[in-house]
Amino acid sequence: MLQRPQEQRKGFRRPTRRAAEVSFGEGEPAVRCVIWDMSDGGARLAVARPLADLPPTFTLVLPNDAKHRKCQVVWTDKRYVGVKFI
């Protein structure tokens, strides 16, 4: 598990508390998540899946906006996963 690093974000992260989904690709069902906060470069997510099972990259789907953001896992802790948008 990648530990949460010291603060290195370049942009301001806005509190969000927004429902979304994590897509892992063809043939695998999407998993629900909550975006706790988000900046232009990344987000902090609570994912309804064991964090140890997350692949290093996945797609974040924002249902109401029909937006998809490719993500790379930067850190995880017991409750959240931090991603950067790639």
The 8 nearest C-alpha neighbors of each residue, nearest first, counted from 0:
[[1, 2, 75, 51, 76, 74, 50, 3],
 [2, 0, 74, 75, 3, 73, 76, 4],
 [1, 3, 74, 75, 4, 76, 0, 73],
 [2, 4, 74, 75, 76, 1, 5, 81],
 [5, 3, 2, 6, 74, 7, 1, 73],
 [4, 6, 7, 3, 8, 2, 74, 73],
 [5, 7, 8, 4, 3, 9, 10, 11],
 [8, 6, 5, 9, 4, 10, 3, 11],
 [7, 9, 10, 6, 11, 40, 12, 41],
 [8, 10, 7, 11, 40, 38, 39, 6],
 [11, 9, 8, 38, 12, 39, 40, 41],
 [10, 12, 38, 13, 9, 8, 39, 37],
 [11, 13, 38, 37, 36, 10, 14, 42],
 [12, 14, 36, 37, 15, 38, 11, 35],
 [15, 13, 36, 35, 16, 37, 12, 34],
 [14, 16, 36, 35, 17, 13, 34, 37],
 [17, 15, 35, 34, 33, 14, 36, 18],
 [16, 18, 34, 33, 15, 19, 35, 32],
 [19, 17, 33, 32, 34, 16, 20, 31],
 [20, 18, 61, 32, 60, 33, 31, 62],
 [21, 19, 31, 60, 32, 30, 59, 29],
 [20, 22, 59, 30, 29, 58, 60, 31],
 [23, 21, 29, 58, 24, 57, 59, 20],
 [22, 24, 57, 27, 58, 21, 29, 25],
 [25, 23, 22, 27, 26, 57, 58, 28],
 [26, 24, 27, 23, 28, 22, 29, 57],
 [25, 27, 24, 28, 23, 29, 22, 30],
 [26, 28, 25, 24, 23, 29, 22, 30],
 [29, 27, 30, 26, 22, 23, 24, 25],
 [28, 30, 22, 21, 20, 27, 23, 31],
 [31, 29, 21, 20, 47, 28, 32, 22],
 [32, 30, 20, 47, 19, 21, 46, 29],
 [31, 33, 46, 19, 20, 45, 47, 18],
 [34, 32, 18, 45, 17, 44, 19, 35],
 [33, 35, 44, 17, 16, 36, 43, 15],
 [36, 34, 16, 15, 43, 44, 33, 14],
 [35, 37, 14, 15, 13, 43, 34, 42],
 [36, 38, 42, 12, 13, 41, 43, 14],
 [39, 37, 12, 40, 41, 11, 10, 13],
 [38, 40, 41, 10, 37, 12, 11, 84],
 [39, 41, 38, 84, 83, 10, 42, 37],
 [42, 40, 83, 84, 82, 38, 37, 39],
 [41, 43, 37, 82, 36, 81, 38, 44],
 [42, 44, 81, 36, 35, 80, 34, 82],
 [45, 43, 34, 80, 79, 33, 35, 46],
 [44, 46, 79, 33, 32, 78, 80, 34],
 [45, 47, 32, 48, 44, 31, 33, 79],
 [46, 48, 31, 32, 30, 45, 49, 50],
 [49, 47, 46, 50, 30, 52, 53, 31],
 [48, 50, 51, 52, 47, 53, 46, 78],
 [49, 51, 52, 53, 48, 75, 80, 46],
 [50, 52, 49, 53, 0, 54, 48, 75],
 [53, 51, 50, 49, 54, 48, 55, 0],
 [52, 54, 50, 51, 55, 49, 48, 56],
 [53, 55, 56, 52, 57, 23, 72, 51],
 [56, 54, 72, 71, 53, 57, 70, 73],
 [57, 55, 71, 70, 54, 72, 58, 69],
 [56, 58, 23, 70, 69, 22, 59, 71],
 [59, 57, 69, 22, 68, 21, 70, 60],
 [58, 60, 21, 68, 67, 20, 69, 22],
 [61, 59, 67, 20, 19, 62, 66, 21],
 [60, 62, 19, 66, 64, 65, 63, 67],
 [63, 61, 65, 64, 60, 19, 66, 20],
 [62, 64, 65, 61, 66, 19, 60, 18],
 [63, 65, 66, 62, 61, 60, 67, 19],
 [66, 64, 62, 63, 61, 67, 60, 68],
 [67, 65, 64, 61, 60, 68, 62, 63],
 [66, 68, 60, 59, 58, 61, 69, 65],
 [69, 67, 59, 58, 70, 84, 60, 66],
 [68, 70, 58, 85, 84, 57, 59, 67],
 [71, 69, 84, 57, 56, 83, 85, 58],
 [70, 72, 56, 82, 83, 55, 73, 84],
 [71, 73, 82, 55, 74, 81, 56, 70],
 [74, 72, 82, 81, 71, 83, 1, 75],
 [75, 73, 1, 3, 81, 2, 80, 72],
 [76, 74, 80, 1, 2, 79, 3, 81],
 [75, 77, 78, 79, 2, 3, 80, 74],
 [78, 76, 79, 75, 50, 80, 49, 0],
 [77, 79, 76, 45, 80, 75, 50, 46],
 [80, 78, 45, 44, 76, 75, 77, 43],
 [79, 81, 75, 44, 43, 74, 82, 45],
 [82, 80, 43, 74, 73, 42, 72, 75],
 [83, 81, 72, 73, 71, 41, 42, 70],
 [82, 84, 41, 71, 70, 40, 85, 42],
 [83, 85, 70, 41, 40, 69, 68, 71],
 [84, 69, 70, 83, 71, 68, 40, 41]]
